[in-house]
Amino acid sequence: MRDLTPREIVAELDRDIVGQADAKRAVAIALRNRWRRKQLPDDLRAHVIPKNILLIGPTGVGKTEIARRLAVLVGAPFVKVEATKYTEVGYYGRDVESLVRDLVEAAITLVRERERGRVADLAAERAEHRLLDLLAPEPPAQTSWSDEDDAEANEAAERRRRTREKLKNRLAAGMMEESEVEVTLPGRSGAPVSIMGAGNFDQMELDLQNMFEKMMPKPTRATRMKVAEARPLLVAQEAEALLDTEKIQRAALDLAQEQGIVFVDEIDKIAGDDGGGRGPDVSRQGVQRDLLPIVEGTTVNTKYGQVKTDHVLFIAAGAFHRNKPSDLMPELQGRFPIRVELDDLTRDDFARILREPRASLARQYEALLATEGLKVEFAPDAINAMADLAFQVNTTTQNIGARRLHTILEQVVEDISFHAPERKGETIVIDAAAVRGRLDALVQDDDLSRFIL
């Protein structure tokens, strides 16, 4: 985990996300409070709970991206879920507690990758020894009956030692990459165990699957392949053999409990009353009731052990077009004390999104077409023109935020992208005239812009 100051966190987020300063400050402070909590004495630390955040704003303004980048920035386990895919107990759908199990799985992946990096050098060394054994296998053991047999055996052992030394040097020099070896790989496991008609029994299915995998022998298969292909597989096998599974699980449980971040999207869709028991509204209140103890702090059973959610940071988000945060249950509202309203994107924001981020859309398209040997450049007036058109279409039709730029850019480069293989070596500068030539007709026609842009 990286211990960054709030200013450093905001500066890092600014490299990838345009605007939304209030939301960045809120998540930066919430993250720093975790570091502050770890500095407290034990008797006080247990009483300090995270201040969960509710992000309010239309689609496409950066709510999800802020939370995702934040988790990547500090190396915390992160899970993004949609509130609408859960149902209250008794209805067909996912159990709310499954989000905690997903968080633990994310933590397991993080810790496992970290441990693989720690044993990478030793795993590579052991993989090289295995490759040597495959290239120059041990001869079958022979029983000696006389001194002459012993002498022959010693001489053969010395020849084999010299051969292995030569192979080792050639292997290190990369001269054996095309040689073939026979590698034993794990085969396919059996079909997954399923419970017919089980709506909320996904954890039971996992437990049954794990039980059968432990009972049944793991199938293997021998495959011939080149040394260059076999090496990464052998390194992965050796790294897996060096890992301590129980240690990984214990560390992952602790990481999920202390540093986990859960992003609950579309929380506005479960706000409001239950609609009188009709249609999809039947479980709105039920999902809120099931979500409440998770956010408040409870203990959830997973296949790796029990997980407490008291110190997991929850970031909820919603557009709240048809309702408002006060339509949520009062108890659930109280668990999201920090509320930040994100701003609608302006023309200048769209232009900055195309120019400033490290992986901006303009840079992505330039890099993609460069793989064909075609150099494409977006002139400054082209960036401004695309920003103007995106803002105009968002204003006159449905506002989908920065996602509008994807459709705008795709329309602009469609013809160039199609003919790129035949235009290798050329340089194309896209200016404002080219942008408007491609898009003006669509923007002016409301019906076309509604369905195409």
Number of C-alpha atoms within 10 A of each C-alpha: 10 9 13 16 15 19 13 12 21 22 12 16 23 18 12 17 22 20 19 19 14 15 24 25 17 20 24 20 16 19 24 15 18 20 16 13 17 13 10 12 9 10 8 9 13 13 11 16 16 19 22 23 22 27 23 23 19 21 18 17 22 23 26 19 14 18 24 18 16 22 19 11 15 15 16 21 26 25 23 18 18 15 23 19 12 26 26 21 17 11 14 13 17 18 22 23 19 19 21 24 21 18 25 28 22 20 28 23 16 19 22 21 12 13 18 18 12 13 15 17 13 14 22 18 12 17 22 18 13 18 21 18 13 15 19 15 12 11 9 5 7 9 8 12 8 8 9 10 13 14 12 12 16 12 12 13 14 12 12 16 13 12 13 17 13 12 18 18 13 13 17 12 10 12 11 17 16 12 11 17 20 16 20 14 15 12 11 10 12 12 7 12 14 14 11 7 8 12 15 21 17 15 16 15 16 15 15 15 16 14 11 13 14 10 8 10 9 12 11 12 11 12 12 12 15 15 23 14 14 21 19 13 16 22 21 16 16 21 22 16 11 15 15 11 13 10 12 20 21 14 16 25 24 16 22 27 23 19 22 26 25 25 24 20 21 19 24 23 19 24 23 18 15 16 13 8 11 9 9 12 17 18 23 25 20 19 21 22 17 17 20 18 16 20 19 17 14 13 14 15 14 19 14 15 11 14 19 18 21 20 23 26 25 23 23 26 26 23 22 17 11 9 15 14 20 11 14 21 16 10 13 18 16 12 17 20 13 17 19 19 16 19 16 17 22 15 17 13 17 23 22 18 24 24 19 17 17 13 15 15 17 19 17 13 18 16 16 14 18 16 12 16 17 23 19 21 16 19 13 13 14 21 22 21 21 25 24 17 22 28 23 14 21 20 12 12 14 10 19 18 20 23 15 21 23 13 13 20 19 13 16 20 18 12 11 16 16 10 12 19 14 12 16 15 13 11 13 13 11 18 18 17 13 14 23 17 11 17 20 13 12 18 20 11 10 15 12 12 18 15 9 12 22
